Amino acid sequence: MCYAYFVRCRYDQLDDLLTRLHLARQRPQWRRRVLGPDSPVSGVSTIRVLRAVEQFDESGGASVRDVADFLAVEQSTASRLVAPAVAAGLLTKSSAADDQRRRTLVLTEVGRKELAEIAERRRELVAETVADLPDSDVDTLVELLGRITDRFERAAR
């Protein structure tokens, strides 16, 4: 049990650290480093949309509903997030073969290239961030964050 008036409990500390981590990755400096110069990707939301669509590559593309589910947002929000990616030439949007009302989203070659470059810059940033930690600590961190993430995702369902 935590007694907030006397001592910060470890769960408060964990919550604060998770929030700080999330906020640090939202800061403009981080975004600029991840996006790189002259990227047609307009921001973190676009990266998330591209990653969502990439998850459905093998099944022939994603729907806006698929993107909404992946991002945990309403379909109307996903639709607003998809539009700039299509306008920037990162995605194509066409009618689904099996249902003319449904639209299929597919990464373009430009979108695929940008996503790969962004993934590489993200990897470099993460590696740089933990470079001074022993490999065993990084392995433990990955294991623990994986378990925590699984539990948060289960609790959010």
KOLNUMAR-867361 format. One record per residue (C-alpha): x, y, z; residue number from 1. Coordinates in nm, 4 decimals. Each point is the difference from the previous one (the first is absolute). Layout:
BEGIN
@x=X&y=Y&z=Z&n=NUM .
...
This chain:
BEGIN
@x=0.0000&y=0.0000&z=0.0000&n=1 .
@x=0.1229&y=0.3525&z=-0.0807&n=2 .
@x=-0.0134&y=0.2878&z=0.2396&n=3 .
@x=0.0235&y=0.2959&z=-0.2353&n=4 .
@x=0.0196&y=0.2544&z=0.2791&n=5 .
@x=0.3185&y=-0.1487&z=0.1425&n=6 .
@x=0.1942&y=-0.1883&z=-0.2629&n=7 .
@x=-0.0310&y=-0.0249&z=-0.3753&n=8 .
@x=-0.0906&y=-0.3535&z=-0.0710&n=9 .
@x=0.1853&y=-0.1976&z=-0.2648&n=10 .
@x=-0.3177&y=-0.0243&z=-0.2101&n=11 .
@x=-0.0222&y=0.3797&z=-0.0086&n=12 .
@x=0.3647&y=0.0093&z=-0.1010&n=13 .
@x=-0.0580&y=-0.2586&z=-0.2720&n=14 .
@x=-0.3022&y=0.1919&z=-0.1295&n=15 .
@x=0.2011&y=0.3237&z=-0.0018&n=16 .
@x=0.2880&y=-0.1648&z=-0.1839&n=17 .
@x=-0.2285&y=-0.1499&z=-0.2633&n=18 .
@x=-0.1628&y=0.3402&z=-0.0493&n=19 .
@x=0.3378&y=0.1744&z=-0.0252&n=20 .
@x=0.1172&y=-0.2544&z=-0.2560&n=21 .
@x=-0.3134&y=0.0529&z=-0.2073&n=22 .
@x=0.0331&y=0.3783&z=0.0207&n=23 .
@x=0.3698&y=-0.0053&z=-0.0924&n=24 .
@x=-0.0855&y=-0.1883&z=-0.3190&n=25 .
@x=-0.2651&y=0.2611&z=-0.0852&n=26 .
@x=0.2352&y=0.2982&z=0.0267&n=27 .
@x=0.0886&y=0.1877&z=-0.3216&n=28 .
@x=0.3719&y=-0.0772&z=0.0351&n=29 .
@x=-0.0663&y=-0.3744&z=0.0065&n=30 .
@x=-0.2419&y=0.0259&z=-0.2937&n=31 .
@x=0.2523&y=0.1971&z=-0.2065&n=32 .
@x=0.2664&y=-0.2644&z=0.0606&n=33 .
@x=-0.2377&y=-0.2842&z=-0.0850&n=34 .
@x=-0.1500&y=0.1620&z=-0.3094&n=35 .
@x=0.3255&y=0.1337&z=-0.1381&n=36 .
@x=0.0417&y=0.2869&z=-0.2439&n=37 .
@x=-0.2380&y=0.0458&z=-0.2922&n=38 .
@x=-0.2222&y=-0.2952&z=0.0900&n=39 .
@x=-0.3465&y=-0.0049&z=-0.1565&n=40 .
@x=-0.1167&y=-0.1568&z=0.3280&n=41 .
@x=-0.1712&y=0.2849&z=0.1822&n=42 .
@x=0.0199&y=-0.1322&z=0.3552&n=43 .
@x=-0.0219&y=-0.2821&z=0.2487&n=44 .
@x=-0.3666&y=-0.0640&z=-0.0838&n=45 .
@x=0.0937&y=-0.0657&z=-0.3607&n=46 .
@x=0.2689&y=-0.2455&z=0.1094&n=47 .
@x=-0.2592&y=-0.1849&z=0.2054&n=48 .
@x=-0.2386&y=-0.0106&z=-0.2988&n=49 .
@x=0.2736&y=-0.1371&z=-0.2258&n=50 .
@x=0.0925&y=-0.2640&z=0.2576&n=51 .
@x=-0.3674&y=-0.0967&z=0.0305&n=52 .
@x=-0.0366&y=-0.0436&z=-0.3760&n=53 .
@x=0.3278&y=-0.1946&z=-0.0133&n=54 .
@x=-0.1506&y=-0.2576&z=0.2389&n=55 .
@x=-0.2529&y=-0.0906&z=-0.2696&n=56 .
@x=0.2418&y=-0.0243&z=-0.2953&n=57 .
@x=-0.0321&y=-0.3763&z=-0.0343&n=58 .
@x=-0.3808&y=0.0141&z=-0.0052&n=59 .
@x=-0.0069&y=0.2499&z=-0.2885&n=60 .
@x=-0.0348&y=0.3224&z=0.1964&n=61 .
@x=-0.1783&y=0.1550&z=0.2921&n=62 .
@x=-0.3358&y=0.1669&z=0.0391&n=63 .
@x=-0.0511&y=0.3219&z=0.1938&n=64 .
@x=-0.1669&y=-0.2185&z=0.2653&n=65 .
@x=0.3195&y=-0.2100&z=0.0209&n=66 .
@x=0.2030&y=0.3174&z=0.0531&n=67 .
@x=-0.2475&y=0.1212&z=0.2638&n=68 .
@x=0.0245&y=-0.3299&z=0.1868&n=69 .
@x=0.3810&y=-0.0013&z=-0.0167&n=70 .
@x=0.0191&y=0.3596&z=0.1275&n=71 .
@x=-0.2809&y=-0.0463&z=0.2550&n=72 .
@x=-0.1926&y=0.2992&z=-0.1355&n=73 .
@x=-0.3430&y=0.0591&z=-0.1521&n=74 .
@x=-0.0399&y=-0.0700&z=-0.3717&n=75 .
@x=-0.0594&y=0.3704&z=-0.0733&n=76 .
@x=0.3303&y=0.0861&z=0.1705&n=77 .
@x=0.1812&y=-0.2694&z=-0.1977&n=78 .
@x=-0.1512&y=0.1364&z=-0.3204&n=79 .
@x=0.1315&y=0.3499&z=0.0818&n=80 .
@x=0.3444&y=-0.1466&z=0.0746&n=81 .
@x=0.0084&y=-0.2020&z=-0.3237&n=82 .
@x=-0.0844&y=0.2944&z=-0.2296&n=83 .
@x=0.3366&y=0.1846&z=0.0301&n=84 .
@x=0.1911&y=-0.3253&z=-0.0578&n=85 .
@x=-0.1958&y=-0.0593&z=-0.3202&n=86 .
@x=0.0482&y=0.3645&z=-0.1062&n=87 .
@x=0.3764&y=-0.0297&z=0.0609&n=88 .
@x=0.0193&y=-0.3077&z=-0.2239&n=89 .
@x=0.0891&y=-0.2334&z=0.2882&n=90 .
@x=-0.3160&y=-0.2108&z=-0.0390&n=91 .
@x=-0.2395&y=-0.0864&z=-0.2778&n=92 .
@x=-0.3719&y=-0.0147&z=0.0701&n=93 .
@x=-0.2230&y=-0.2009&z=-0.2302&n=94 .
@x=-0.3315&y=-0.1802&z=0.0058&n=95 .
@x=0.0131&y=-0.3508&z=0.1428&n=96 .
@x=-0.0621&y=-0.2748&z=-0.2536&n=97 .
@x=-0.2603&y=-0.1703&z=0.2198&n=98 .
@x=-0.1863&y=0.3120&z=0.1188&n=99 .
@x=-0.0116&y=0.3256&z=-0.1956&n=100 .
@x=-0.0905&y=0.1926&z=0.3170&n=101 .
@x=0.3191&y=-0.1089&z=0.1735&n=102 .
@x=0.3329&y=0.1642&z=-0.0811&n=103 .
@x=0.3293&y=-0.1887&z=-0.0036&n=104 .
@x=0.3201&y=0.1700&z=0.1124&n=105 .
@x=0.3385&y=-0.1168&z=-0.1260&n=106 .
@x=0.3487&y=0.1405&z=0.0548&n=107 .
@x=0.1550&y=0.1561&z=-0.3097&n=108 .
@x=0.3690&y=-0.0522&z=-0.0758&n=109 .
@x=0.0636&y=0.3483&z=0.1432&n=110 .
@x=-0.1954&y=-0.0902&z=0.3137&n=111 .
@x=0.1880&y=-0.3277&z=0.0374&n=112 .
@x=0.3372&y=0.1768&z=-0.0462&n=113 .
@x=-0.0867&y=0.2743&z=0.2515&n=114 .
@x=-0.1223&y=-0.2536&z=0.2541&n=115 .
@x=0.3232&y=-0.2007&z=-0.0333&n=116 .
@x=0.2146&y=0.3128&z=0.0419&n=117 .
@x=-0.2008&y=0.1122&z=0.3025&n=118 .
@x=0.0275&y=-0.3475&z=0.1545&n=119 .
@x=0.3783&y=0.0154&z=-0.0414&n=120 .
@x=0.0212&y=0.3457&z=0.1612&n=121 .
@x=-0.2210&y=-0.1198&z=0.2871&n=122 .
@x=0.2254&y=-0.3012&z=0.0539&n=123 .
@x=0.3047&y=0.2269&z=0.0023&n=124 .
@x=-0.1613&y=0.2351&z=0.2526&n=125 .
@x=-0.0972&y=-0.2839&z=0.2318&n=126 .
@x=0.3459&y=-0.1574&z=-0.0306&n=127 .
@x=0.1606&y=0.3373&z=0.0746&n=128 .
@x=-0.2259&y=0.0465&z=0.3019&n=129 .
@x=0.0985&y=-0.3302&z=0.1610&n=130 .
@x=0.3587&y=-0.0164&z=-0.1314&n=131 .
@x=0.1575&y=0.0337&z=0.3439&n=132 .
@x=-0.2063&y=-0.2806&z=0.1535&n=133 .
@x=0.1344&y=-0.3545&z=0.0111&n=134 .
@x=-0.1621&y=-0.2341&z=-0.2529&n=135 .
@x=-0.1471&y=-0.2052&z=0.2840&n=136 .
@x=-0.1784&y=0.3108&z=0.1352&n=137 .
@x=-0.1389&y=0.0784&z=-0.3455&n=138 .
@x=-0.1203&y=-0.3603&z=-0.0349&n=139 .
@x=-0.1674&y=0.0223&z=0.3422&n=140 .
@x=-0.1567&y=0.3341&z=-0.0906&n=141 .
@x=-0.1397&y=-0.1433&z=-0.3244&n=142 .
@x=-0.1387&y=-0.3040&z=0.1835&n=143 .
@x=-0.1629&y=0.2064&z=0.2759&n=144 .
@x=-0.1425&y=0.2636&z=-0.2341&n=145 .
@x=-0.1412&y=-0.2783&z=-0.2170&n=146 .
@x=-0.1749&y=-0.1563&z=0.2958&n=147 .
@x=-0.1282&y=0.3347&z=0.1269&n=148 .
@x=-0.1242&y=0.0947&z=-0.3474&n=149 .
@x=-0.1871&y=-0.3309&z=-0.0332&n=150 .
@x=-0.1674&y=0.0590&z=0.3348&n=151 .
@x=-0.0956&y=0.3596&z=-0.0805&n=152 .
@x=-0.1456&y=-0.1139&z=-0.3329&n=153 .
@x=-0.2026&y=-0.2772&z=0.1691&n=154 .
@x=-0.1291&y=0.2444&z=0.2619&n=155 .
@x=-0.1077&y=0.2426&z=-0.2748&n=156 .
@x=-0.2248&y=-0.2521&z=-0.1738&n=157 .
